[in-house]
Amino acid sequence: MHSSVRSLLVLFLGSFAAAAAAPGSRERERIRRRDGGRSDLTCSAASFRALSWTAENFYFHSDITYSTPAHQIDDGEVSFNLSNAALSYVMDCSAMSFQLEDFFYGDQWYPCKPSNEADPNGSGVAAFRYDRRSGRIDINQTWACNDGDPRYPVYLNASGTTNVTLTCNHTTWQNQNWTMGQTYSTDTVDCVPANVTIMPANIMAWS
């Protein structure tokens, strides 16, 4: 069990063999819930048996400001907290775009970073894509589980897709008495934060 890549089935069975070992045989890495409780599943078991993500407080906002009828300044932003059912830490995901007119088109990956609760293994990497028009969210994450032999952690990569429907307030304003040096018009979209669950479509594992 060195660094060679194993098949998903072999790792699946191996992970559960480790999880089924006597409780006193080694310290088992368990998943801490945010309420301070403890889950009955190890990181490996949850990764294979109960994996899902939650995008919490998914938020979109955009501003288009015209300083003159022919000159504009625009930006769009999206942010959310990404929770993985197999992990104790949360990833902060956010991005800014200047691509009119929907800003996010699902064609670019944006990185996430661990929140205040640090990644205990230092191996967590996550990224997302977002298509504003359809509401599609793509998630890709890599992480490690150390609940088996700590010398040989199991590394996992998973991806999934879902759609989020946002309730947004769209406001426009135009200066009817505009003169040079004033703001000519504004166009703002501000959405109510939403929560959405993403199920994995693909899972890979290696050690």
N, CA, C and O of each residue as an XYZ file, in Angstrom:
828
protein
N       0.843     -1.209      0.000
C       0.000      0.000      0.000
C       0.863      1.237      0.000
O       0.778      2.059      0.912
N       1.671      1.371     -0.990
C       2.542      2.538     -1.058
C       1.788      3.657     -1.738
O       0.631      3.907     -1.400
N       2.402      4.336     -2.681
C       1.752      5.479     -3.316
C       1.093      5.117     -4.639
O       0.662      6.002     -5.379
N       1.010      3.829     -4.944
C       0.409      3.426     -6.219
C      -1.086      3.695     -6.208
O      -1.750      3.604     -5.175
N      -1.596      4.029     -7.387
C      -3.022      4.332     -7.509
C      -3.814      3.037     -7.497
O      -3.467      2.099     -8.215
N      -4.866      2.965     -6.700
C      -5.702      1.775     -6.619
C      -7.060      2.046     -7.249
O      -7.444      3.199     -7.448
N      -7.756      1.016     -7.548
C      -9.097      1.179     -8.115
C     -10.047      1.643     -7.035
O      -9.795      1.452     -5.845
N     -11.143      2.257     -7.456
C     -12.129      2.775     -6.519
C     -12.729      1.656     -5.687
O     -12.975      1.840     -4.495
N     -12.972      0.489     -6.298
C     -13.577     -0.608     -5.560
C     -12.668     -1.109     -4.463
O     -13.125     -1.368     -3.349
N     -11.385     -1.249     -4.760
C     -10.435     -1.723     -3.754
C     -10.368     -0.756     -2.592
O     -10.364     -1.169     -1.432
N     -10.314      0.532     -2.898
C     -10.243      1.524     -1.837
C     -11.531      1.572     -1.049
O     -11.517      1.788      0.162
N     -12.647      1.371     -1.733
C     -13.936      1.359     -1.058
C     -13.968      0.268      0.007
O     -14.352      0.519      1.150
N     -13.559     -0.960     -0.377
C     -13.558     -2.064      0.561
C     -12.514     -1.863      1.650
O     -12.762     -2.164      2.817
N     -11.335     -1.350      1.265
C     -10.281     -1.138      2.243
C     -10.656     -0.109      3.278
O     -10.311     -0.255      4.451
N     -11.345      0.913      2.872
C     -11.755      1.965      3.794
C     -12.704      1.417      4.839
O     -12.606      1.761      6.017
N     -13.633      0.554      4.408
C     -14.581      0.023      5.364
C     -13.968     -1.034      6.259
O     -14.419     -1.228      7.388
N     -12.947     -1.720      5.770
C     -12.238     -2.662      6.633
C     -11.570     -1.918      7.775
O     -11.601     -2.374      8.918
N     -10.969     -0.780      7.473
C     -10.336      0.027      8.512
C     -11.370      0.574      9.468
O     -11.141      0.619     10.676
N     -12.520      0.995      8.932
C     -13.561      1.582      9.771
C     -14.164      0.544     10.703
O     -14.667      0.888     11.773
N     -14.119     -0.748     10.300
C     -14.726     -1.798     11.103
C     -13.775     -2.366     12.147
O     -14.174     -3.234     12.922
N     -12.546     -1.909     12.189
C     -11.568     -2.414     13.147
C     -12.015     -2.112     14.569
O     -12.853     -1.240     14.795
N     -11.440     -2.851     15.537
C     -11.795     -2.635     16.934
C     -11.555     -1.198     17.319
O     -10.544     -0.616     16.925
N     -12.482     -0.592     18.102
C     -12.352      0.823     18.423
C     -11.040      1.174     19.080
O     -10.550      2.291     18.917
N     -10.454      0.244     19.823
C      -9.236      0.570     20.521
C      -7.980      0.368     19.701
O      -6.880      0.645     20.179
N      -8.124     -0.114     18.468
C      -6.944     -0.443     17.674
C      -6.177      0.786     17.243
O      -4.953      0.729     17.123
N      -6.840      1.874     17.011
C      -6.177      3.128     16.648
C      -7.159      4.268     16.831
O      -8.374      4.077     16.865
N      -6.607      5.434     16.945
C      -7.462      6.621     17.058
C      -8.177      6.840     15.737
O      -7.531      6.947     14.695
N      -9.497      6.909     15.767
C     -10.278      7.072     14.548
C     -10.649      8.538     14.351
O     -11.127      9.219     15.257
N     -10.411      8.979     13.145
C     -10.787     10.349     12.792
C     -12.285     10.395     12.545
O     -12.785      9.724     11.642
N     -12.998     11.167     13.325
C     -14.438     11.281     13.165
C     -14.801     12.689     12.702
O     -14.009     13.628     12.775
N     -16.016     12.783     12.230
C     -16.490     14.056     11.699
C     -17.213     14.810     12.798
O     -18.176     14.307     13.376
N     -16.750     16.007     13.084
C     -17.403     16.823     14.095
C     -18.506     17.651     13.449
O     -18.287     18.332     12.447
N     -19.687     17.580     14.036
C     -20.760     18.440     13.585
C     -20.531     19.835     14.122
O     -19.789     20.022     15.086
N     -21.170     20.824     13.497
C     -20.965     22.204     13.931
C     -21.573     22.473     15.300
O     -21.183     23.423     15.979
N     -22.546     21.623     15.716
C     -23.141     21.831     17.033
C     -22.288     21.225     18.138
O     -22.686     21.230     19.303
N     -21.122     20.704     17.783
C     -20.215     20.157     18.776
C     -20.378     18.666     18.987
O     -19.578     18.058     19.698
N     -21.411     18.048     18.378
C     -21.612     16.620     18.510
C     -20.640     15.846     17.647
O     -19.779     16.421     16.982
N     -20.792     14.525     17.666
C     -19.889     13.687     16.883
C     -20.713     12.773     15.991
O     -21.752     12.260     16.404
N     -20.249     12.576     14.783
C     -20.917     11.685     13.844
C     -20.470     10.255     14.088
O     -19.380     10.017     14.609
N     -21.324      9.295     13.706
C     -20.955      7.890     13.828
C     -20.080      7.428     12.670
O     -19.533      6.326     12.718
N     -19.938      8.238     11.639
C     -19.170      7.855     10.468
C     -17.786      8.492     10.484
O     -17.627      9.658     10.846
N     -16.801      7.719     10.091
C     -15.472      8.280      9.900
C     -15.449      9.083      8.609
O     -16.408      9.068      7.838
N     -14.355      9.776      8.385
C     -14.188     10.549      7.156
C     -14.309      9.648      5.930
O     -15.003      9.989      4.972
N     -13.632      8.493      5.960
C     -13.676      7.582      4.814
C     -15.073      7.028      4.589
O     -15.554      6.974      3.457
N     -15.723      6.615      5.674
C     -17.057      6.039      5.543
C     -18.048      7.061      5.005
O     -18.852      6.754      4.124
N     -17.987      8.270      5.536
C     -18.898      9.314      5.058
C     -18.612      9.672      3.606
O     -19.531      9.977      2.844
N     -17.340      9.637      3.223
C     -16.976      9.976      1.848
C     -17.602      9.011      0.849
O     -18.004      9.416     -0.242
N     -17.686      7.724      1.222
C     -18.215      6.728      0.296
C     -19.705      6.460      0.477
O     -20.386      6.071     -0.472
N     -20.210      6.665      1.682
C     -21.588      6.251      1.963
C     -22.571      7.409      2.079
O     -23.768      7.211      1.871
N     -22.111      8.590      2.399
C     -23.059      9.676      2.679
C     -22.554     11.021      2.172
O     -22.825     12.054      2.783
N     -21.826     11.016      1.068
C     -21.213     12.257      0.601
C     -22.242     13.197     -0.023
O     -23.070     12.787     -0.836
N     -22.172     14.441      0.369
C     -22.934     15.520     -0.266
C     -22.278     16.829      0.136
O     -21.523     16.887      1.107
N     -22.570     17.868     -0.610
C     -22.124     19.213     -0.244
C     -23.338     20.084      0.047
O     -24.437     19.841     -0.452
N     -23.111     21.093      0.858
C     -24.116     22.133      1.050
C     -23.475     23.471      0.734
O     -22.453     23.837      1.315
N     -24.086     24.194     -0.192
C     -23.675     25.571     -0.468
C     -24.579     26.464      0.364
O     -25.758     26.632      0.050
N     -24.025     27.034      1.424
C     -24.808     27.839      2.359
C     -24.633     29.328      2.062
O     -23.545     29.794      1.724
N     -25.724     30.044      2.200
C     -25.725     31.495      1.968
C     -25.172     31.838      0.584
O     -24.326     32.721      0.439
N     -25.662     31.130     -0.417
C     -25.248     31.417     -1.795
C     -25.824     32.775     -2.182
O     -27.035     32.993     -2.133
N     -24.926     33.687     -2.571
C     -25.317     35.091     -2.756
C     -24.757     35.623     -4.069
O     -23.601     35.379     -4.413
N     -25.602     36.357     -4.797
C     -25.170     37.024     -6.028
C     -25.554     38.493     -5.965
O     -26.629     38.859     -5.490
N     -24.630     39.334     -6.466
C     -24.871     40.776     -6.507
C     -24.143     41.344     -7.721
O     -23.026     40.931     -8.036
N     -24.777     42.283     -8.391
C     -24.109     42.945     -9.515
C     -24.462     44.423     -9.540
O     -25.542     44.834     -9.115
N     -23.524     45.209    -10.049
C     -23.701     46.657    -10.203
C     -23.207     47.075    -11.574
O     -22.119     46.686    -11.995
N     -24.000     47.861    -12.262
C     -23.577     48.493    -13.506
C     -23.841     49.985    -13.350
O     -24.987     50.413    -13.221
N     -22.780     50.762    -13.364
C     -22.899     52.211    -13.165
C     -22.371     52.936    -14.389
O     -21.247     52.694    -14.829
N     -23.180     53.819    -14.933
C     -22.773     54.657    -16.062
C     -22.410     56.040    -15.528
O     -23.243     56.733    -14.943
N     -21.156     56.426    -15.738
C     -20.752     57.783    -15.363
C     -21.128     58.780    -16.450
O     -21.321     59.967    -16.186
N     -21.228     58.275    -17.676
C     -21.748     59.042    -18.813
C     -22.604     58.072    -19.623
O     -22.543     56.868    -19.375
N     -23.390     58.542    -20.569
C     -24.183     57.612    -21.384
C     -23.335     56.593    -22.136
O     -23.857     55.570    -22.579
N     -22.037     56.854    -22.288
C     -21.174     55.964    -23.072
C     -20.095     55.273    -22.247
O     -19.308     54.504    -22.799
N     -20.036     55.525    -20.940
C     -18.969     54.949    -20.114
C     -19.573     54.277    -18.897
O     -20.352     54.878    -18.157
N     -19.199     53.011    -18.701
C     -19.768     52.254    -17.597
C     -18.693     51.571    -16.776
O     -17.597     51.285    -17.258
N     -19.041     51.315    -15.513
C     -18.233     50.525    -14.593
C     -19.137     49.409    -14.095
O     -20.239     49.673    -13.614
N     -18.685     48.168    -14.205
C     -19.563     47.058    -13.850
C     -18.802     45.972    -13.109
O     -17.605     45.785    -13.326
N     -19.489     45.266    -12.244
C     -18.923     44.104    -11.564
C     -20.045     43.232    -11.023
O     -21.122     43.714    -10.672
N     -19.764     41.939    -10.965
C     -20.670     40.972    -10.362
C     -19.904     40.110     -9.383
O     -18.726     39.820     -9.596
N     -20.554     39.704     -8.326
C     -19.882     38.881     -7.327
C     -20.795     37.758     -6.853
O     -22.017     37.903     -6.825
N     -20.194     36.655     -6.488
C     -20.909     35.518     -5.936
C     -20.106     34.978     -4.763
O     -18.875     34.992     -4.791
N     -20.799     34.502     -3.729
C     -20.105     33.959     -2.560
C     -21.006     32.947     -1.857
O     -22.232     33.040     -1.915
N     -20.372     31.978     -1.190
C     -21.106     30.994     -0.390
C     -20.116     30.205      0.448
O     -18.911     30.241      0.198
N     -20.627     29.492      1.442
C     -19.834     28.591      2.268
C     -20.101     27.162      1.807
O     -21.254     26.751      1.678
N     -19.041     26.414      1.561
C     -19.170     25.049      1.059
C     -18.851     24.050      2.169
O     -17.736     24.020      2.691
N     -19.848     23.229      2.523
C     -19.664     22.185      3.533
C     -19.683     20.822      2.856
O     -20.530     20.551      2.004
N     -18.744     19.971      3.242
C     -18.658     18.599      2.755
C     -19.063     17.684      3.904
O     -18.512     17.794      4.999
N     -20.019     16.779      3.674
C     -20.534     15.929      4.743
C     -19.462     15.053      5.376
O     -19.659     14.548      6.481
N     -18.334     14.862      4.700
C     -17.269     14.007      5.228
C     -16.212     14.784      6.003
O     -15.315     14.179      6.590
N     -16.299     16.104      6.018
C     -15.233     16.929      6.584
C     -15.746     17.827      7.702
O     -16.921     18.194      7.738
N     -14.845     18.172      8.609
C     -15.210     19.014      9.743
C     -15.058     20.496      9.450
O     -15.601     21.330     10.174
N     -14.326     20.833      8.396
C     -14.080     22.244      8.104
C     -14.923     22.705      6.913
O     -15.428     21.891      6.138
N     -15.063     24.011      6.787
C     -15.886     24.632      5.744
C     -14.978     25.408      4.803
O     -13.971     25.977      5.226
N     -15.338     25.429      3.536
C     -14.594     26.199      2.547
C     -15.354     27.487      2.231
O     -16.574     27.478      2.073
N     -14.618     28.588      2.144
C     -15.182     29.867      1.722
C     -14.983     30.011      0.219
O     -13.856     29.955     -0.273
N     -16.073     30.194     -0.501
C     -16.018     30.298     -1.958
C     -16.550     31.662     -2.387
O     -17.643     32.062     -1.985
N     -15.786     32.366     -3.194
C     -16.230     33.674     -3.677
C     -15.493     34.007     -4.966
O     -14.400     33.505     -5.228
N     -16.114     34.860     -5.757
C     -15.504     35.276     -7.018
C     -16.111     36.594     -7.455
O     -17.231     36.940     -7.078
N     -15.350     37.321     -8.255
C     -15.811     38.573     -8.845
C     -15.563     38.510    -10.343
O     -14.572     37.939    -10.798
N     -16.478     39.106    -11.106
C     -16.364     39.083    -12.557
C     -16.779     40.431    -13.129
O     -17.598     41.151    -12.558
N     -16.185     40.747    -14.275
C     -16.510     41.998    -14.968
C     -17.043     41.722    -16.374
O     -17.018     42.596    -17.240
N     -17.527     40.494    -16.588
C     -18.003     40.090    -17.909
C     -19.505     40.344    -18.041
O     -20.330     39.559    -17.574
N     -19.830     41.442    -18.679
C     -21.244     41.713    -18.934
C     -21.806     40.633    -19.863
O     -21.058     40.147    -20.711
N     -23.068     40.229    -19.757
C     -24.010     40.982    -18.955
C     -24.490     40.151    -17.782
O     -25.099     40.671    -16.847
N     -24.207     38.839    -17.836
C     -24.574     37.959    -16.730
C     -23.417     37.717    -15.762
O     -23.615     37.142    -14.692
N     -22.221     38.149    -16.126
C     -21.020     38.095    -15.287
C     -20.443     36.682    -15.128
O     -19.235     36.494    -15.274
N     -21.278     35.700    -14.836
C     -20.789     34.329    -14.654
C     -21.474     33.426    -15.674
O     -22.701     33.391    -15.769
N     -20.651     32.692    -16.440
C     -21.164     31.918    -17.567
C     -20.847     30.427    -17.468
O     -21.045     29.690    -18.434
N     -20.358     29.976    -16.313
C     -20.077     28.562    -16.119
C     -18.869     28.047    -16.863
O     -18.701     26.837    -17.015
N     -18.016     28.956    -17.335
C     -16.856     28.543    -18.131
C     -15.530     28.752    -17.412
O     -14.473     28.556    -18.011
N     -15.560     29.142    -16.153
C     -14.324     29.417    -15.421
C     -14.424     28.857    -14.009
O     -15.436     29.023    -13.328
N     -13.345     28.183    -13.579
C     -13.271     27.651    -12.218
C     -12.703     28.712    -11.283
O     -11.729     29.389    -11.610
N     -13.326     28.845    -10.117
C     -12.858     29.780     -9.095
C     -12.484     28.991     -7.840
O     -13.242     28.115     -7.426
N     -11.332     29.280     -7.225
C     -10.893     28.508     -6.062
C     -11.636     28.900     -4.787
O     -12.053     30.045     -4.612
N     -11.787     27.921     -3.908
C     -12.294     28.147     -2.558
C     -11.132     27.976     -1.581
O     -10.107     27.390     -1.929
N     -11.289     28.477     -0.382
C     -10.233     28.344      0.621
C     -10.854     27.945      1.955
O     -12.010     28.277      2.219
N     -10.097     27.231      2.811
C     -10.633     26.840      4.113
C     -11.009     28.065      4.933
O     -10.331     29.091      4.882
N     -12.094     27.949      5.689
C     -12.529     29.050      6.539
C     -11.695     29.070      7.811
O     -10.578     28.553      7.828
N     -12.222     29.657      8.866
C     -11.459     29.793     10.107
C     -11.065     28.443     10.693
O     -10.023     28.320     11.337
N     -11.913     27.415     10.465
C     -11.554     26.072     10.915
C     -10.579     25.491      9.901
O     -10.979     25.130      8.794
N      -9.327     25.400     10.261
C      -8.290     24.990      9.308
C      -8.473     23.542      8.876
O      -8.992     22.713      9.623
N      -8.045     23.264      7.681
C      -8.014     21.903      7.150
C      -6.965     21.124      7.939
O      -5.777     21.425      7.823
N      -7.365     20.128      8.743
C      -6.394     19.433      9.599
C      -5.330     18.673      8.826
O      -4.238     18.442      9.346
N      -5.628     18.278      7.590
C      -4.662     17.515      6.808
C      -3.881     18.379      5.834
O      -2.910     17.913      5.237
N      -4.285     19.620      5.664
C      -3.601     20.505      4.739
C      -3.709     20.073      3.294
O      -2.877     20.450      2.469
N      -4.729     19.281      2.976
C      -4.832     18.722      1.630
C      -6.113     19.127      0.912
O      -6.337     18.724     -0.230
N      -6.947     19.912      1.561
C      -8.237     20.250      0.986
C      -8.142     21.287     -0.119
O      -7.594     22.370      0.084
N      -8.671     20.959     -1.278
C      -8.711     21.887     -2.406
C     -10.114     21.817     -2.995
O     -10.627     20.730     -3.260
N     -10.734     22.974     -3.200
C     -12.076     22.999     -3.785
C     -12.178     24.155     -4.765
O     -11.491     25.168     -4.631
N     -13.045     23.986     -5.748
C     -13.280     25.031     -6.742
C     -14.724     24.925     -7.223
O     -15.368     23.885     -7.080
N     -15.221     26.029     -7.801
C     -16.597     26.024     -8.283
C     -16.712     26.801     -9.583
O     -15.881     27.654     -9.897
N     -17.757     26.487    -10.325
C     -18.171     27.258    -11.487
C     -19.640     27.637    -11.292
O     -20.402     26.921    -10.641
N     -20.017     28.775    -11.869
C     -21.403     29.233    -11.726
C     -21.870     29.840    -13.031
O     -21.167     30.643    -13.645
N     -23.061     29.449    -13.450
C     -23.690     30.042    -14.625
C     -24.908     30.827    -14.154
O     -25.908     30.247    -13.730
N     -24.815     32.119    -14.231
C     -25.862     32.989    -13.703
C     -27.209     32.771    -14.397
O     -28.243     32.748    -13.730
N     -27.214     32.616    -15.680
C     -28.478     32.521    -16.419
C     -29.254     31.254    -16.075
O     -30.467     31.311    -15.872
N     -28.578     30.122    -16.008
C     -29.263     28.855    -15.718
C     -29.320     28.534    -14.229
O     -30.151     27.736    -13.795
N     -28.430     29.160    -13.438
C     -28.345     28.848    -12.019
C     -27.491     27.634    -11.710
O     -27.461     27.180    -10.566
N     -26.801     27.101    -12.696
C     -25.998     25.890    -12.514
C     -24.755     26.177    -11.675
O     -24.059     27.171    -11.883
N     -24.491     25.274    -10.714
C     -23.283     25.318     -9.889
C     -22.542     23.999    -10.071
O     -23.139     22.931     -9.937
N     -21.259     24.060    -10.373
C     -20.397     22.882    -10.449
C     -19.399     22.941     -9.299
O     -18.792     23.982     -9.047
N     -19.235     21.821     -8.605
C     -18.294     21.727     -7.487
C     -17.261     20.649     -7.786
O     -17.601     19.584     -8.302
N     -16.003     20.924     -7.463
C     -14.940     19.931     -7.547
C     -14.078     20.078     -6.302
O     -13.599     21.172     -6.000
N     -13.877     18.974     -5.575
C     -13.114     19.050     -4.322
C     -12.221     17.832     -4.157
O     -12.600     16.716     -4.512
N     -11.030     18.059     -3.612
C     -10.084     17.004     -3.263
C      -9.783     17.106     -1.776
O      -9.590     18.207     -1.259
N      -9.740     15.962     -1.076
C      -9.453     15.978      0.355
C      -8.814     14.649      0.758
O      -8.712     13.728     -0.052
N      -8.390     14.563      2.012
C      -7.741     13.355      2.527
C      -8.436     12.885      3.788
O      -8.934     13.692      4.573
N      -8.469     11.566      3.980
C      -8.994     10.962      5.203
C      -7.878     10.156      5.869
O      -7.183      9.380      5.213
N      -7.717     10.352      7.178
C      -6.646      9.686      7.924
C      -7.179      8.705      8.958
O      -6.473      8.397      9.919
N      -8.394      8.206      8.797
C      -8.965      7.346      9.831
C      -8.509      5.894      9.726
O      -8.804      5.091     10.612
N      -7.790      5.543      8.649
C      -7.192      4.214      8.561
C      -5.780      4.264      9.110
O      -5.545      4.872     10.154
N      -4.851      3.644      8.435
C      -3.444      3.724      8.819
C      -2.971      5.151      8.547
O      -2.974      5.579      7.392
N      -2.561      5.907      9.583
C      -2.186      7.310      9.382
C      -0.990      7.495      8.453
O      -0.757      8.592      7.944
N      -0.232      6.417      8.235
C       0.905      6.530      7.319
C       0.445      6.578      5.869
O       1.165      7.062      4.996
N      -0.748      6.077      5.621
C      -1.253      5.989      4.251
C      -2.663      6.573      4.168
O      -3.639      5.828      4.081
N      -2.771      7.875      4.195
C      -4.111      8.479      4.093
C      -4.763      8.154      2.755
O      -4.079      7.923      1.757
N      -6.063      8.139      2.746
C      -6.829      7.951      1.517
C      -7.175      9.333      0.965
O      -7.741     10.168      1.671
N      -6.836      9.563     -0.284
C      -7.151     10.829     -0.945
C      -8.362     10.627     -1.843
O      -8.495      9.600     -2.510
N      -9.243     11.623     -1.850
C     -10.461     11.527     -2.633
C     -10.668     12.783     -3.459
O     -10.274     13.883     -3.070
N     -11.293     12.591     -4.602
C     -11.721     13.718     -5.436
C     -13.152     13.444     -5.882
O     -13.474     12.340     -6.321
N     -13.997     14.447     -5.767
C     -15.394     14.291     -6.171
C     -15.876     15.555     -6.858
O     -15.368     16.650     -6.617
N     -16.861     15.379     -7.714
C     -17.466     16.517     -8.398
C     -18.970     16.326     -8.452
O     -19.467     15.201     -8.434
N     -19.682     17.432     -8.519
C     -21.136     17.374     -8.575
C     -21.707     18.661     -9.135
O     -21.016     19.675     -9.227
N     -22.964     18.608     -9.503
C     -23.634     19.737    -10.144
C     -25.061     19.856     -9.628
O     -25.726     18.851     -9.377
N     -25.522     21.079     -9.474
C     -26.927     21.320     -9.162
C     -27.306     22.696     -9.690
O     -26.477     23.403    -10.264
N     -28.551     23.064     -9.494
C     -29.020     24.390     -9.885
C     -29.580     25.103     -8.670
O     -30.257     24.497     -7.840
N     -29.299     26.379     -8.569
C     -29.831     27.193     -7.488
C     -30.746     28.259     -8.083
O     -30.405     28.909     -9.071
N     -31.912     28.425     -7.464
C     -32.864     29.456     -7.877
C     -32.824     30.578     -6.848
O     -33.114     30.360     -5.672
N     -32.470     31.756     -7.285
C     -32.322     32.889     -6.385
C     -33.489     33.858     -6.537
O     -34.009     34.068     -7.633
N     -33.882     34.440     -5.413
C     -34.864     35.520     -5.412
C     -34.093     36.831     -5.376
O     -33.365     37.103     -4.421
N     -34.252     37.639     -6.414
C     -33.403     38.822     -6.567
C     -34.239     40.088     -6.736
O     -35.357     40.061     -7.248
N     -33.666     41.177     -6.294
C     -34.262     42.496     -6.463
C     -33.455     43.254     -7.513
O     -32.259     43.483     -7.337
N     -34.114     43.643     -8.608
C     -33.450     44.341     -9.707
C     -33.934     45.783     -9.727
O     -35.116     46.046     -9.951
N     -33.021     46.711     -9.493
C     -33.394     48.125     -9.462
C     -32.556     48.915    -10.464
O     -31.361     48.672    -10.632
N     -33.209     49.854    -11.117
C     -32.524     50.740    -12.060
C     -32.852     52.184    -11.720
O     -33.914     52.494    -11.179
N     -31.922     53.044    -12.048
C     -32.117     54.482    -11.801
C     -31.400     55.266    -12.889
O     -30.304     54.897    -13.312
N     -32.021     56.344    -13.335
C     -31.394     57.207    -14.338
C     -31.552     58.661    -13.930
O     -32.629     59.099    -13.525
N     -30.468     59.392    -14.046
C     -30.446     60.818    -13.723
C     -31.025     61.594    -14.908
O     -30.371     61.772    -15.936
N     -32.254     62.045    -14.738
C     -32.927     62.735    -15.836
C     -32.329     64.106    -16.126
O     -32.510     64.645    -17.218
N     -31.624     64.665    -15.163
C     -31.016     65.994    -15.337
C     -29.496     65.889    -15.313
O     -28.806     66.737    -14.747
N     -28.991     64.830    -15.939
C     -27.565     64.547    -15.874
C     -26.732     65.642    -16.524
O     -27.078     66.180    -17.576
N     -25.616     65.954    -15.856
C     -24.584     66.821    -16.426
C     -23.239     66.150    -16.187
O     -23.114     65.306    -15.300
N     -22.242     66.517    -16.966
C     -20.917     65.910    -16.854
C     -20.406     65.995    -15.420
O     -20.493     67.041    -14.776
N     -19.868     64.873    -14.928
C     -19.364     64.798    -13.562
C     -20.327     64.104    -12.624
O     -19.947     63.750    -11.508
N     -21.561     63.901    -13.045
C     -22.548     63.210    -12.230
C     -22.709     61.763    -12.710
O     -22.261     61.402    -13.798
N     -23.355     60.947    -11.877
C     -23.701     59.586    -12.287
C     -24.897     59.646    -13.225
O     -25.905     60.289    -12.933
N     -24.764     58.961    -14.360
C     -25.844     58.998    -15.343
C     -26.934     57.964    -15.018
O     -28.123     58.279    -15.074
N     -26.528     56.736    -14.680
C     -27.527     55.712    -14.354
C     -26.886     54.566    -13.585
O     -25.668     54.387    -13.612
N     -27.719     53.796    -12.903
C     -27.261     52.602    -12.187
C     -28.222     51.448    -12.457
O     -29.415     51.642    -12.694
N     -27.666     50.253    -12.414
C     -28.450     49.023    -12.599
C     -27.912     48.009    -11.594
O     -26.770     47.565    -11.710
N     -28.730     47.644    -10.611
C     -28.273     46.804     -9.507
C     -29.150     45.567     -9.360
O     -30.377     45.646     -9.415
N     -28.495     44.423     -9.172
C     -29.189     43.174     -8.854
C     -28.666     42.685     -7.514
O     -27.458     42.524     -7.340
N     -29.560     42.449     -6.569
C     -29.176     41.979     -5.241
C     -30.073     40.801     -4.877
O     -31.298     40.926     -4.868
N     -29.457     39.654     -4.577
C     -30.217     38.421     -4.368
C     -30.226     38.003     -2.902
O     -29.274     38.252     -2.162
N     -31.310     37.371     -2.507
C     -31.436     36.836     -1.154
C     -30.582     35.570     -1.051
O     -30.698     34.694     -1.908
N     -29.725     35.446     -0.027
C     -28.899     34.243      0.114
C     -29.759     32.982      0.189
O     -30.824     32.975      0.806
N     -29.282     31.930     -0.442
C     -30.022     30.663     -0.483
C     -29.098     29.509     -0.137
O     -27.880     29.610     -0.283
N     -29.683     28.414      0.322
C     -28.944     27.185      0.607
C     -29.336     26.119     -0.407
O     -30.504     26.010     -0.781
N     -28.370     25.340     -0.845
C     -28.651     24.294     -1.824
C     -27.728     23.108     -1.572
O     -26.572     23.287     -1.188
N     -28.235     21.900     -1.787
C     -27.462     20.671     -1.619
C     -26.980     20.171     -2.974
O     -27.729     20.174     -3.952
N     -25.723     19.743     -3.022
C     -25.137     19.201     -4.252
C     -24.745     17.751     -3.996
O     -24.015     17.460     -3.048
N     -25.225     16.852     -4.832
C     -24.866     15.444     -4.719
C     -23.712     15.129     -5.676
O     -23.640     15.702     -6.763
N     -22.814     14.230     -5.284
C     -21.671     13.914     -6.152
C     -22.092     13.111     -7.375
O     -22.926     12.211     -7.284
N     -21.511     13.444     -8.509
C     -21.729     12.683     -9.737
C     -20.570     11.728     -9.997
O     -20.747     10.684    -10.626
N     -19.379     12.089     -9.509
C     -18.180     11.271     -9.704
C     -17.335     11.302     -8.440
O     -17.175     12.354     -7.821
N     -16.796     10.153     -8.058
C     -15.887     10.059     -6.912
C     -14.701      9.189     -7.314
O     -14.878      8.100     -7.860
N     -13.496      9.674     -7.043
C     -12.278      8.898     -7.251
C     -11.504      8.852     -5.942
O     -11.590      9.776     -5.133
N     -10.753      7.787     -5.734
C      -9.946      7.656     -4.528
C      -8.628      6.973     -4.855
O      -8.546      6.136     -5.754
N      -7.605      7.347     -4.111
C      -6.286      6.735     -4.283
C      -5.515      6.874     -2.976
O      -5.932      7.601     -2.074
N      -4.398      6.178     -2.884
C      -3.599      6.239     -1.663
C      -2.124      6.252     -2.011
O      -1.279      6.301     -1.117
